[in-house]
Amino acid sequence: MAKTLILIFMFLFALQACSANVQYRKSRKDTSVSNRTPNSRKYYVGQVLTGMSSYYGKKFHGRKTSNGDMFDMYKLTAAHRFLPFNTIVEVTNLANGRSVRVRVNDRGPFVGNRILDLSYAAARKIGLTGAGVGKVQIRIIRLGEK
């Protein structure tokens, strides 16, 4: 019996010694959503950002936004990855010069190189609903709470 236990122990020890020694390191670049907070960037009133924008509507109408509001596609709101909630921005469609002021109440967009998701109403006011995506300029009017 003792010999059997010793053989089993030696077999398990040998088996463990043959296993690969894998070490896991934490990635240097943390891309988790929890890392995408308003405090991760510095913004100021009057700052101008330029990039692509899209809009969202029916699919999300009535659902909760990231700040707890119910999304209403007929209100002038927007989603931005980092701007503090309740920040007011003026969005200008660079293709036609039309502008609208919106309140940031959601996080996003998380698609491609877009910097802003507008509500259907806001996109309609600046003529973005036809193409669905367009180049915009964002000017920060008032920063929300952090």
N, C-alpha and C positions, 0 to 999 in steps of 0.2 A: 504494500500500500504506500509506504513512504517513497519507494523507488518510482512509483507511478506519479505521485505528486511532484517529485523532483523533475521527472521527465516533462510533465505538463508545464511546470514553471520555466524550465529551460527552453521549451518550444515557444512559449509565449514571449519570453525575453528575446529570443532570436527573431521572432516575427516582428516584434516592436522595433528592433534594431534595423531591420530591413525597410521599414516604412520611410517615406520621404519626409524630410524636415522642412515643412512649409512655414514661412513666416509671413504674416500679413501686416502691411504698413498702411497707415491711414493716408489717403490721397492728399496731396498738397492743396489741390483745388477742391473746395467744398461747394458743391452746387445744389445742396439740399434746399427745399423751399423755405425751411426755417431760417436759412441764412439770408434770405431775401427780405430784409426788413427795411422800413423807411429810414432807420438810423444808419444804414450801411452806406448812405450817400449824403452829401451836403447839397441842399437846395436853398434858393433864396428868391424873394419877390423880385420880379422883373427878369428872371432867368429865362432864356429862350432855348428850347430843345426842338430839333427837327428830325423827322423820321416817318416811317410808314404807320398808318392807322387803319383799323378795320372797325366793324360794328357788330353788335350782337343784339338779338331781339327775342322773337317768339319762343325759341327753345328754352330760354332762361327766365322768361317773364313769370313773375310770382315766386321765384326761388330766392333764397337768402343770398345776399352778397357777403363778401369777406368781412365787412364791418357790422353785419347783422341786419342791415336794411333789407326789405323785400325789393327785388329788382323790378322796376317798372320801365318797360321799354319806351314809354311815352314821356318820361322825365329826362331832363338834361343832365345825365350822369356819365361817368367814364371809369374805366379800370386802368390802373397804372401799376407797374411792378413795385415801385419804391416810394412814390410820393405819399406823404402822410394822408390819412383819410380826412375828408372834408376840405382838402385843398381845392381852391377855385383856380381853374386854368382857362385861358382863352385859346381855342383851337381854330387855326386858319387852314382851310383847304388851299394848298399852294397852286392847284390847277385852275381855280376860279376866284380866289381871293375872299370867299365867303367865310365868316367867323361865327363862333358860338362860344358862350361861356358855360362850362360844365363843372360839376362837383365830383371829385374822386371818391367813390364809395366801394370800390372793389379792387381786387388784385388781378393782374394779367396785363397784356396778353402773353401767353406762353407758347406762341406760334411764331416761328421764323424770326425775322428781324423787326417785328412790329414793336412800337413803343407805347401804343395807346389803343384801347378798345372803347369805342363810343356806344352809347345807347342808340337805339334805332332813331329816336326823335332828334338827337344831336347830329347824327350822321345825315339825316334828311335835311336839316337846316343848312348844312354846308355842302349839300349835293354829293354825298359820298355813297349813297345807297345804290346808285346805278352800277358803279364799278365794284363796290364792296370793299375796296382797299384803295388808299391814296396817300400821297405824300402830304404831311401836315407840319405846321409849325405850332408849337405849344409855348405859351407865355404864362408864367406863374403870376397870378393876380394876388392871391392870398394863400399863405400856408396854413394847413389845418394842424390839429394837435398831433403830437408825436406819440 
